[in-house]
Amino acid sequence: MTAGGPGTQPQRPQGDDAHGLQVQVARELVELSLQRSYMNTERTLAVWTRTALSLMIFGIAVDRFGLLMNHPPWRVLDTRQLLPNPLSTLGGVVLVAMGVAILLAAGFRFLAYGLKWYRRNPRKVWFHTPWLAFSFAMLMAAFGIALLVVLCVFRQ
């Protein structure tokens, strides 16, 4: 049979060719590992963002639950009876503030890691930078801060 015919084993490189192939495969594996590490940090930021948003939504629910705890009779003569329970408002504010703190911490940590990662590793595509995920986290933090203002200022 010939060297390239059916039923034969492909020729393995000998000597320096085999070493060069091993080095090339090792470099490709390291590159893929680096990309996976960066994608893992993006996924971690997404999880922390989801957790923070869940805390903020739960804070809104706790704040509004105070209206049910302080439910007046159907005929209201004094409008102060319609104000929510101050304890539930405090609980809601604390939960929303925790969500904002988580978003700020996770966003800035991701940005620091992403900028350091891109300094050491070349970018494969021009549009994939750490600024997009960081901007989303900061927009959600701004939403949380606005929600805190609404909860604290407009209590009546």
N, C-alpha and C positions, 0 to 999 in steps of 0.2 A: 504494500500500500504506500501511497505517497504521504508526505508529511501533513498535508492539509485535507486528506480524504476522510470519509466517514469512518467512525470507529477508532480514530486515533486520538491521542491526547495532544492538546496544544503544546507547542514548544514553550518552555519556561525560560525567561531570560537568565543568563549566566553572569556571575561576577558583578561588575559595576552596574550593569543594566538592572539586575534584581535589586540592588541596593537603592538605586535611583527611583525605582518604582515604589519601593517601601517608603522612602522619604516623601514621595509625592502623595501617596495614600495617607500617610500620617498627617501631613499638612492639611489635606482636605478634611480629615476627621477633626482636627483641632479647629479649623474654620467653622465647621458645622456645629461643634460644641460651643464655640463662642456665640454663634447666632442663636442657638437654643437658650443659652444663658440670658441673653438680652430679651428674647421673647418671654422667658420666664418672669423677668422683672416687669415687663408690660402686663402680663397676666396677673401678677401680684398687685400691681396698681389698680387694675380693673376690679379685682376682688375687694380691695380696701375701699374703692369708690362705691361699689355696690353696698358694702357694709355701712359706710357713712350715710348713704342715701336712705338705707333702711332705718337707721337710727333717727334721721331727721323726720321721716314719715311717721315713725312710731311716736316721736315727740309731738307732732301735730295731733295725732290721735289721742295721746294722753291729755294734751291741753283741751281738746274739744270734749273729752270724756268728763271733764269737770262740769260741763253744762248739764250732763245727765245726773251727776252726783248732787247737784244743787237744783233739781227740778222743782219749780214752783207749781202751785195749783194752776189750773187752766186760766182762771181769771186773775190777771196780774194787775195789781193796783200800784205797786211800787216797782219801778224799773230796775232798782238795785238787786232785786231777786233774780234777774236774768244774767247777772255777771257770773263768770265761771269761778269755780273753787280756786283760791290762790295757790293751794298746794299742788293741784294738777297743772296749773300754769307754770309753777316753778319746775316741776318735773319735766314738762315739755321743753322749757327753755334749756334745762341741763342736758337733755338728750340731743337737742338740736346743736347745742354748743359742742358736745362731744363729737358729733358728726363733722362739724366744721374743723375741729382740731385734728381729727383723723385725716381729713382731706388735705389740710395744709401740710401735715407731717409727711404723709405718703407722697404727695405731689413733689415737695422739695427734695425728698430723699431720692425719688425716681429721677428727677432732673439732674441731681448731682451725679448719680450713677451713669445716666445716659450720656451726659457730656464727657465724663471721664472715659466711658467705653468708646465713644466716637473719636476721641483724641488718639486712642491706641489702635483702633481698627478702622480701616477704610469703609466708607459708606458704599453700599452696592447700588442703591437708587437714591436720587436726589431728594425725593419728597419724604423719605422716612427718617424723621428726626425725633428726638425726645420732646420737642416743644409742643407737638400736637397733643400727646397724652397729658402733659403737664398743664396745657391750656384748658383742657377739658376738666381736669381736677380743680383748677383754680376757678373756673366758671361755676362749678358745683359748690365750691366754698363760698363764692359771692352770693349764690342763691341761698345758701344757708345763713349767711350774715343778714341778708334782706329778710329772711324768715324770722331771725332773731329780733330784728327791729320791729317787725309786724307784731310778734308775740309780746314784746315788752312795751311798745308804745300804744298800740291800739287794743288795749285790754277791755275797753268798754263797748 
